[in-house]
Amino acid sequence: MIQTGDQRWQMPCRAVLNYVLTDHARLEMQRRGITEANIATVLTAPEQSEEIRPGRCAYQSKMTLDDPSRVYLLRVFVDTDREPPEVVTVYRTSKVLKYWR
């Protein structure tokens, strides 16, 4: 993120095609009912992304999940400073407006 006066500029991160899931990410996926296909969708074509700190990016996209259907924001956090990048955690939230930029 770059700050200029009182303006904040969020730097987008590049799409991630190849990645590995950490044990923590797998645990959270299982606990939260998020599939690897959901993660792949967000990482290959994120609607939004930003660098949280050097080497870590947050990727997010709106997704319709569950039955009955509901729109959630799926957020995927990736350590991009290693090869291949590592998905460190993932969650979904119904508070889309809180995180949507």
C-alpha positions as CSV (number, residue, x, y, z in Angstrom):
1,M,0.0,0.0,0.0
2,I,1.3,3.5,-0.9
3,Q,0.2,6.5,1.1
4,T,0.2,9.9,-0.4
5,G,-1.2,12.6,2.0
6,D,-4.5,11.2,3.1
7,Q,-5.0,9.0,0.0
8,R,-4.4,5.3,0.2
9,W,-3.5,3.3,-2.9
10,Q,-3.8,-0.5,-2.8
11,M,-1.4,-2.3,-5.0
12,P,-3.0,-5.3,-6.8
13,C,-1.3,-8.6,-6.7
14,R,-0.8,-10.8,-9.7
15,A,-3.0,-13.9,-10.2
16,V,-1.8,-17.1,-8.8
17,L,-1.9,-20.2,-11.0
18,N,0.3,-22.6,-9.1
19,Y,0.2,-22.7,-5.3
20,V,0.4,-25.0,-2.3
21,L,-2.0,-25.2,0.6
22,T,-0.6,-25.1,4.1
23,D,-1.8,-27.4,6.8
24,H,-3.6,-24.5,8.4
25,A,-5.3,-23.5,5.2
26,R,-6.6,-27.1,4.7
27,L,-7.9,-27.2,8.3
28,E,-9.7,-23.9,7.8
29,M,-11.1,-25.0,4.4
30,Q,-12.6,-28.2,6.0
31,R,-13.9,-26.3,9.0
32,R,-15.5,-23.6,6.9
33,G,-16.8,-25.7,4.1
34,I,-14.6,-24.1,1.4
35,T,-13.5,-26.3,-1.5
36,E,-10.2,-26.2,-3.4
37,A,-12.2,-25.4,-6.5
38,N,-13.4,-22.2,-4.7
39,I,-9.9,-21.2,-3.9
40,A,-8.7,-21.9,-7.5
41,T,-11.5,-19.7,-8.8
42,V,-10.5,-16.8,-6.6
43,L,-6.7,-17.1,-7.2
44,T,-6.8,-17.4,-11.0
45,A,-9.2,-14.6,-11.6
46,P,-9.7,-12.5,-8.4
47,E,-12.2,-9.6,-8.5
48,Q,-9.9,-7.7,-6.1
49,S,-6.5,-8.1,-4.6
50,E,-4.2,-6.1,-2.4
51,E,-0.8,-6.5,-0.8
52,I,-1.3,-6.7,2.9
53,R,2.4,-6.5,3.6
54,P,5.5,-7.3,1.5
55,G,5.2,-10.9,0.5
56,R,1.6,-11.4,1.5
57,C,-1.5,-10.8,-0.7
58,A,-5.2,-11.0,0.0
59,Y,-7.3,-12.1,-3.0
60,Q,-11.1,-11.9,-2.9
61,S,-14.2,-12.5,-5.0
62,K,-17.9,-12.6,-4.5
63,M,-19.4,-16.1,-4.7
64,T,-22.8,-17.6,-4.3
65,L,-22.6,-20.5,-1.9
66,D,-24.8,-22.7,0.3
67,D,-28.3,-23.9,-0.1
68,P,-30.3,-21.6,0.0
69,S,-27.9,-19.6,-2.1
70,R,-26.3,-16.5,-0.5
71,V,-23.6,-14.2,-1.7
72,Y,-20.4,-14.3,0.3
73,L,-17.0,-12.7,-0.1
74,L,-14.3,-15.4,-0.3
75,R,-11.0,-14.1,1.0
76,V,-7.7,-16.0,0.3
77,F,-4.4,-15.0,1.9
78,V,-1.3,-16.1,0.1
79,D,2.4,-15.8,0.9
80,T,3.7,-14.7,-2.5
81,D,7.4,-14.3,-1.5
82,R,8.1,-18.0,-2.0
83,E,7.9,-20.4,-4.9
84,P,5.4,-21.8,-5.2
85,P,3.2,-19.3,-3.3
86,E,1.5,-20.7,-0.2
87,V,-2.1,-20.3,0.7
88,V,-2.0,-19.6,4.4
89,T,-5.6,-19.1,5.3
90,V,-9.1,-18.7,3.7
91,Y,-12.5,-17.6,4.9
92,R,-15.8,-16.5,3.7
93,T,-17.9,-13.6,5.1
94,S,-21.3,-12.3,4.5
95,K,-20.0,-8.8,5.3
96,V,-19.2,-8.0,1.7
97,L,-19.3,-4.2,2.1
98,K,-16.8,-4.2,5.0
99,Y,-14.0,-5.6,2.8
100,W,-15.1,-4.6,-0.8
101,R,-12.9,-1.7,-2.1
